[in-house]
């Protein structure tokens, strides 16, 4: 049976923000797998979540808490079984299949733990790829890709393939790629999980720079309470429910 989340999703937001600034609005989100089968399993039990434009938010939880399922719905990689989801004013929960890919490409920049760069393709071409799908002209996507690689400190490595880059360099390329279409949200899933502590620190500093200087909305999915504490707001998920919200240190 669906459990209601009784937390006020706006209770820990800065006072100067208003509902008009909402970029993510989720109401009563339920996700069930194997519907109608003996092994039917409800993973998310009525999630209410709001994120304001320009906010740096962390979603934390242990393995099996439901944060990956929630991330897939936030990133429009999967649909909720029931509930409402508005992304930057667009009703994505009820969008047609052919709309979802374009919404995802335009609205969300992804950064994954495993980088997901295309092998045997230069850093520059990897960053250009989302713009190619978006129909940006060749000259403009090359110009912007170079600009973004310079921004993340990879200007001198833009001609290198991923196998010629360190883990931290790959992740910086992935962050540049996430910024390619100037998305409404950067969704980062355990972005430092495959990196050593020093390199991970550099990547987190880059997220802080993008948030501070570019005003980007960033949603960080992590199991690390230390990384979550660096953000503005921490949402904790457990057993498919949001169980707490608190301010971070940012």
C-alpha positions as CSV (number, residue, x, y, z in Angstrom):
1,X,0.0,0.0,0.0
2,X,1.2,3.5,-0.8
3,X,2.5,5.5,2.1
4,X,2.0,9.2,2.1
5,X,5.0,11.4,2.5
6,X,3.9,14.1,5.0
7,X,7.0,16.2,4.8
8,X,6.6,19.8,3.6
9,X,9.1,19.8,0.6
10,X,9.5,23.5,0.8
11,X,10.0,23.7,4.6
12,X,13.8,24.0,4.4
13,X,14.1,26.3,1.4
14,X,15.6,29.8,1.7
15,X,12.9,32.3,2.5
16,X,13.7,34.4,-0.6
17,X,12.7,31.6,-3.0
18,X,9.1,31.2,-4.1
19,X,7.0,28.5,-5.8
20,X,7.3,30.4,-9.0
21,X,11.0,29.4,-9.1
22,X,10.2,25.7,-9.1
23,X,12.2,23.7,-11.6
24,X,11.2,20.2,-10.3
25,X,7.8,19.5,-8.8
26,X,7.0,16.0,-7.9
27,X,3.7,15.1,-6.3
28,X,2.8,11.6,-4.9
29,X,5.3,9.8,-7.1
30,X,4.9,6.0,-7.0
31,X,7.1,3.5,-8.9
32,X,6.1,-0.1,-9.1
33,X,7.8,-2.9,-11.0
34,X,6.3,-6.1,-12.3
35,X,2.8,-4.8,-12.0
36,X,0.2,-7.6,-11.7
37,X,2.8,-10.3,-11.2
38,X,3.4,-12.3,-8.1
39,X,6.7,-10.5,-7.6
40,X,5.2,-7.0,-7.9
41,X,7.3,-4.6,-6.0
42,X,6.6,-0.9,-5.1
43,X,9.9,1.0,-4.8
44,X,8.8,4.6,-4.3
45,X,5.8,5.1,-2.1
46,X,4.4,8.6,-2.9
47,X,7.4,10.9,-3.1
48,X,6.8,14.7,-2.9
49,X,9.9,16.7,-4.0
50,X,10.5,20.2,-5.1
51,X,13.7,21.8,-6.4
52,X,14.1,25.5,-7.0
53,X,15.9,27.0,-9.9
54,X,19.6,27.6,-9.0
55,X,19.5,25.3,-6.0
56,X,22.2,22.8,-5.2
57,X,20.5,19.8,-3.7
58,X,21.7,16.4,-2.5
59,X,19.6,13.2,-2.4
60,X,21.2,10.7,0.0
61,X,20.4,7.2,0.9
62,X,21.9,3.7,1.4
63,X,21.9,1.1,-1.3
64,X,18.4,-0.1,-1.9
65,X,16.8,3.1,-0.5
66,X,15.2,4.0,-3.9
67,X,17.5,6.9,-4.8
68,X,18.5,5.3,-8.2
69,X,14.9,4.8,-9.1
70,X,14.1,8.3,-8.1
71,X,17.1,9.6,-10.1
72,X,15.8,7.7,-13.2
73,X,12.5,9.4,-12.9
74,X,14.0,12.9,-12.3
75,X,16.2,12.4,-15.3
76,X,13.2,11.3,-17.5
77,X,14.9,7.9,-18.0
78,X,11.9,6.2,-16.6
79,X,8.3,7.0,-15.9
80,X,6.5,7.0,-12.6
81,X,3.7,4.4,-12.2
82,X,1.5,7.2,-10.8
83,X,1.8,10.8,-9.6
84,X,2.7,14.2,-11.1
85,X,6.1,15.3,-12.3
86,X,6.6,18.8,-13.8
87,X,10.1,19.5,-15.1
88,X,10.7,23.2,-15.7
89,X,7.0,23.6,-16.2
90,X,6.6,20.6,-18.5
91,X,4.3,17.7,-17.5
92,X,6.8,14.9,-18.2
93,X,4.9,12.2,-16.4
94,X,2.2,12.3,-19.1
95,X,4.5,13.2,-22.1
96,X,4.3,11.0,-25.1
97,X,7.3,8.7,-25.7
98,X,8.6,10.7,-28.7
99,X,8.7,13.8,-26.5
100,X,10.7,12.3,-23.7
101,X,14.0,12.1,-25.6
102,X,13.9,15.7,-26.7
103,X,12.9,16.9,-23.2
104,X,15.8,14.9,-21.7
105,X,18.3,16.2,-24.1
106,X,17.2,19.8,-23.7
107,X,16.5,20.0,-20.0
108,X,19.0,17.7,-18.2
109,X,22.7,17.3,-18.3
110,X,23.9,13.9,-16.9
111,X,27.1,13.2,-15.0
112,X,27.6,9.5,-14.1
113,X,30.1,7.7,-11.9
114,X,31.3,5.7,-14.9
115,X,31.7,8.8,-17.1
116,X,29.9,7.2,-20.1
117,X,32.2,8.8,-22.7
118,X,32.3,7.4,-26.2
119,X,35.6,5.5,-26.8
120,X,37.8,6.4,-29.8
121,X,36.1,9.8,-29.9
122,X,37.9,12.9,-28.8
123,X,36.9,14.9,-25.8
124,X,35.8,17.7,-28.1
125,X,33.5,15.4,-30.1
126,X,32.1,13.9,-26.9
127,X,31.1,17.3,-25.7
128,X,29.7,18.2,-29.1
129,X,27.4,15.1,-29.2
130,X,24.4,16.4,-27.3
131,X,24.4,19.5,-29.5
132,X,24.5,17.3,-32.6
133,X,21.3,15.6,-31.4
134,X,19.8,19.0,-30.7
135,X,20.4,20.2,-34.3
136,X,23.1,22.8,-33.4
137,X,25.2,23.8,-36.4
138,X,28.7,22.3,-36.7
139,X,30.5,25.6,-36.2
140,X,28.5,26.6,-33.2
141,X,28.7,23.2,-31.4
142,X,32.5,23.2,-32.0
143,X,32.8,26.7,-30.6
144,X,30.7,25.9,-27.5
145,X,32.4,22.6,-26.9
146,X,35.8,24.3,-26.9
147,X,34.5,27.0,-24.5
148,X,33.1,24.4,-22.1
149,X,36.3,22.3,-22.1
150,X,38.2,25.5,-21.3
151,X,35.8,26.2,-18.5
152,X,36.5,22.8,-16.9
153,X,40.2,23.0,-17.4
154,X,40.5,20.6,-20.3
155,X,41.3,23.0,-23.1
156,X,44.7,21.4,-23.7
157,X,43.3,17.9,-23.8
158,X,40.3,18.4,-26.1
159,X,42.0,16.4,-28.9
160,X,42.6,13.3,-26.7
161,X,40.4,10.2,-26.6
162,X,39.0,9.0,-23.3
163,X,41.6,6.2,-23.0
164,X,44.3,8.9,-23.0
165,X,42.7,10.7,-20.0
166,X,42.8,10.1,-16.3
167,X,39.6,9.4,-14.3
168,X,39.4,13.0,-13.1
169,X,40.0,14.3,-16.6
170,X,37.2,12.0,-18.0
171,X,34.8,13.3,-15.4
172,X,35.6,16.9,-16.3
173,X,34.9,16.1,-19.9
174,X,31.6,14.5,-18.8
175,X,30.7,17.7,-16.9
176,X,31.4,19.8,-20.0
177,X,29.2,17.5,-22.0
178,X,26.5,17.8,-19.4
179,X,26.6,21.6,-19.9
180,X,26.5,21.3,-23.7
181,X,22.8,22.3,-24.3
182,X,22.7,24.7,-21.3
183,X,20.3,22.4,-19.5
184,X,17.9,23.4,-16.8
185,X,19.4,20.8,-14.4
186,X,22.7,19.0,-13.9
187,X,21.9,15.5,-12.5
188,X,25.0,14.0,-11.0
189,X,24.9,10.3,-9.9
190,X,27.8,9.5,-7.6
191,X,30.1,11.6,-9.7
192,X,33.1,11.1,-7.5
193,X,32.5,7.4,-6.8
194,X,35.2,6.1,-9.2
195,X,37.8,8.8,-8.2
196,X,40.4,9.1,-5.5
197,X,39.8,11.7,-2.8
198,X,42.0,14.4,-4.3
199,X,40.5,14.1,-7.8
200,X,37.0,13.8,-6.3
201,X,37.7,17.1,-4.5
202,X,38.5,18.8,-7.8
203,X,35.3,17.5,-9.3
204,X,33.2,18.8,-6.4
205,X,34.9,22.1,-6.6
206,X,33.9,22.3,-10.2
207,X,30.3,21.7,-9.3
208,X,30.4,24.4,-6.8
209,X,31.9,26.7,-9.4
210,X,29.1,25.9,-11.9
211,X,26.6,26.5,-9.2
212,X,28.1,29.8,-8.0
213,X,29.3,31.3,-11.3
214,X,26.7,29.9,-13.8
215,X,23.7,29.6,-11.5
216,X,23.2,26.0,-12.4
217,X,20.6,23.9,-10.7
218,X,22.5,20.7,-9.5
219,X,20.9,17.6,-8.1
220,X,23.6,15.3,-6.5
221,X,22.7,11.7,-5.9
222,X,25.1,10.2,-3.3
223,X,25.5,7.9,-0.4
224,X,28.2,10.2,1.1
225,X,26.9,12.4,3.9
226,X,30.2,14.4,3.7
227,X,29.6,15.4,0.0
228,X,25.9,16.0,0.7
229,X,26.8,18.4,3.5
230,X,28.4,20.7,1.0
231,X,25.1,21.4,-0.8
232,X,22.3,23.8,0.1
233,X,19.8,21.2,1.0
234,X,19.9,17.5,1.9
235,X,17.0,15.1,1.2
236,X,17.3,11.7,2.7
237,X,15.5,8.7,1.2
238,X,15.0,5.4,2.9
239,X,12.8,2.4,1.9
240,X,11.2,4.5,-0.9
241,X,10.2,7.4,1.3
242,X,11.7,10.8,1.9
243,X,12.4,10.6,5.6
244,X,14.2,13.9,6.3
245,X,15.3,17.2,4.9
246,X,17.9,19.6,6.3
247,X,20.0,22.5,5.3
248,X,23.5,21.9,4.0
249,X,26.5,24.1,4.5
250,X,26.6,25.7,1.0
